[in-house]
Amino acid sequence: MMASLKPAETAESFEEELQAILRPVRPSRKFVQTVRQRIHFTPPVRLAVKPPESRRYLLILGGVLSVSLLLITTVRAVFYLVNRSRV
């Protein structure tokens, strides 16, 4: 039965059913004032927070240690290869 109806007819009948079931409600003044204040109130603009300085120093320290370990490993590998070719 619903398949034979046009979409506009089903929407109209649905709207009529909703109007019959739902009744308008008048909101309280306090609720309206609260909503108005929230709408008119603009929150302060906050920029992205910088990470703490200690985090920055830890990242720098980690980078320096990583580079130094890589350098030490490379030097040891070169010495190993040079000494191995002499024997």
N, C-alpha and C positions, 0 to 999 in steps of 0.2 A: 504494500500500500504506500509506503514512504518512497519507493523507487519511482512511482508515477508522478509524484509531486515535483514541481520545479524548485530549485534552491531558494528563490525569493519567497515562495509560499511557505516553505518550511521555516525560513528565518522569521517571517511575520508571525506565524503561529507560535513559534518559540518565544518571541518577544511578548506576545499577548499572554502566554502562560506565565512568564516571569512577572509581568505587571500585575497579574491576578494574585500571584503568590507573595511577591515582595512588596512591602509597604515602605515609603520613605521614612527615614529617621532623622530627627533634628538633633545635631550634635550639641553638646553643652558648650557654654561660652568659654569655659576654661580650656577645653580641648581645642577650640578654634584659635584662642589666643596662643596656646602653646605651638600649634602648627604654624601660625603666622610668624612667631618669633623664630622658629627653626628655618622657615623659608627666607626670611629677611636677614637672618644672621649669616654672615659670610665667615667661615673659619679662617684663621690666620694661615698665611702661606708659609710652609716650612720647606726649606731646602734639604737636600739629602744630607744626612749626618755623616761627618767625616769619621773614619775609623780612629780609634784612640792612637796616640803616639807610640805607646808600647807595642802595639800590633805592627806598626810600620818598622820599628827597630828590630823586632823579631824577624820580619820578612827580609830585611837587609842582612841581618846576621846569618840567616839560613842561606841566602844567596851567596854570601862570601864563603861560608863553610863548604857549600856544594862546589863552588869553583875551585877552592883550594884542594879539596879531595880529588877532583878531576885532574888538576894539575899534578898533584903528587902521584897519582896512578899513572899518568902519561909519562912522567919522568922515570918512574920505576920500570915501566915497560921498555922504555928506550934503553936504560942501563942494562936491563936483562938481555935484550937483543944484542947490544954491543958486546957485552962480556961473553955471551954464548958464541959469537962468531970468532972470538980470539982463541977459544979452547979447541 
